[in-house]
């Protein structure tokens, strides 16, 4: 599903379901998601929230709790003396 014009994101999510409609690839997908998130956090350990926790907005839904956006601030790259752009 593509994003509506003028909006951002794909509205994608992780959902496994249950019973006869359960995701047949649940475990591989879970490992992929955990690995991706772990590597992101390892690569960018100094991310900081860009707003107070009270300002975060959750998407509505009876079976999930997901943020609309998670704004973060990245540290400025370290400049070394004599470096050129």
The 8 nearest C-alpha neighbors of each residue, nearest first, counted from 0:
[[1, 9, 2, 10, 11, 3, 8, 12],
 [2, 0, 9, 3, 10, 8, 4, 11],
 [1, 3, 9, 8, 6, 7, 4, 0],
 [2, 4, 6, 5, 1, 7, 9, 8],
 [5, 3, 6, 2, 7, 1, 8, 9],
 [4, 6, 3, 7, 2, 8, 1, 9],
 [7, 5, 4, 3, 2, 8, 9, 1],
 [6, 8, 2, 5, 9, 3, 4, 10],
 [9, 7, 10, 2, 6, 11, 1, 3],
 [8, 10, 2, 11, 1, 0, 7, 3],
 [9, 11, 8, 12, 2, 0, 1, 7],
 [12, 10, 9, 13, 8, 0, 1, 14],
 [11, 13, 14, 10, 65, 9, 63, 15],
 [14, 12, 15, 11, 29, 28, 32, 25],
 [13, 15, 16, 12, 22, 25, 21, 63],
 [14, 16, 22, 21, 25, 17, 13, 20],
 [17, 15, 21, 14, 20, 22, 18, 19],
 [18, 16, 21, 20, 19, 15, 22, 14],
 [17, 19, 20, 21, 16, 22, 15, 23],
 [20, 18, 21, 17, 16, 22, 23, 15],
 [21, 19, 18, 17, 16, 22, 23, 15],
 [22, 20, 17, 16, 18, 19, 15, 23],
 [21, 23, 15, 25, 24, 16, 20, 17],
 [24, 22, 25, 21, 26, 20, 15, 27],
 [25, 23, 22, 27, 26, 28, 29, 15],
 [24, 26, 28, 22, 27, 23, 29, 15],
 [25, 27, 29, 28, 24, 30, 23, 31],
 [28, 26, 30, 29, 24, 25, 31, 32],
 [29, 27, 31, 25, 26, 30, 24, 32],
 [28, 30, 26, 32, 31, 27, 25, 33],
 [29, 31, 27, 33, 28, 32, 34, 26],
 [32, 30, 28, 34, 29, 33, 35, 27],
 [31, 33, 29, 35, 34, 30, 28, 36],
 [34, 32, 30, 36, 35, 31, 37, 29],
 [33, 35, 37, 31, 32, 36, 30, 38],
 [36, 34, 32, 38, 37, 33, 31, 39],
 [35, 37, 39, 33, 38, 34, 32, 40],
 [38, 36, 34, 40, 39, 35, 33, 41],
 [37, 39, 41, 35, 40, 36, 42, 34],
 [40, 38, 36, 42, 41, 37, 43, 35],
 [39, 41, 43, 37, 44, 38, 42, 36],
 [42, 40, 38, 39, 44, 43, 37, 36],
 [43, 41, 39, 40, 38, 44, 37, 45],
 [42, 44, 40, 41, 45, 46, 39, 73],
 [45, 43, 40, 41, 46, 42, 39, 47],
 [44, 46, 43, 47, 74, 73, 40, 72],
 [47, 45, 73, 72, 44, 43, 71, 74],
 [46, 48, 72, 71, 45, 49, 73, 74],
 [47, 49, 71, 50, 72, 70, 46, 51],
 [50, 48, 71, 70, 72, 47, 51, 69],
 [51, 49, 48, 54, 52, 70, 55, 71],
 [52, 50, 53, 54, 49, 48, 55, 70],
 [51, 53, 54, 55, 50, 48, 56, 49],
 [52, 54, 51, 55, 50, 56, 57, 48],
 [55, 53, 52, 51, 56, 50, 57, 49],
 [56, 54, 52, 53, 57, 66, 69, 51],
 [55, 57, 67, 66, 54, 58, 68, 53],
 [58, 56, 66, 67, 65, 59, 64, 55],
 [59, 57, 67, 65, 66, 60, 56, 64],
 [60, 58, 57, 61, 64, 65, 63, 62],
 [59, 61, 62, 63, 58, 64, 65, 57],
 [60, 62, 63, 59, 64, 58, 65, 57],
 [63, 61, 60, 64, 59, 65, 14, 16],
 [64, 62, 60, 61, 65, 59, 58, 14],
 [63, 65, 57, 58, 66, 60, 62, 59],
 [66, 64, 57, 58, 63, 67, 59, 60],
 [65, 67, 57, 68, 58, 56, 69, 64],
 [66, 68, 57, 58, 56, 65, 69, 55],
 [69, 67, 66, 70, 56, 55, 57, 65],
 [68, 70, 71, 66, 67, 55, 48, 49],
 [69, 71, 49, 68, 48, 50, 72, 47],
 [72, 70, 48, 49, 47, 46, 69, 73],
 [73, 71, 47, 49, 46, 48, 74, 70],
 [72, 74, 46, 75, 71, 47, 45, 43],
 [75, 73, 76, 45, 72, 46, 47, 77],
 [74, 76, 77, 73, 78, 72, 45, 46],
 [77, 75, 78, 74, 73, 79, 45, 43],
 [76, 78, 75, 79, 74, 80, 82, 73],
 [79, 77, 76, 80, 82, 81, 75, 83],
 [78, 80, 82, 81, 77, 83, 76, 84],
 [79, 81, 82, 78, 83, 77, 84, 76],
 [80, 82, 79, 83, 78, 84, 77, 76],
 [83, 81, 80, 79, 84, 78, 77, 76],
 [84, 82, 81, 80, 79, 78, 77, 76],
 [83, 82, 81, 78, 79, 80, 76, 77]]
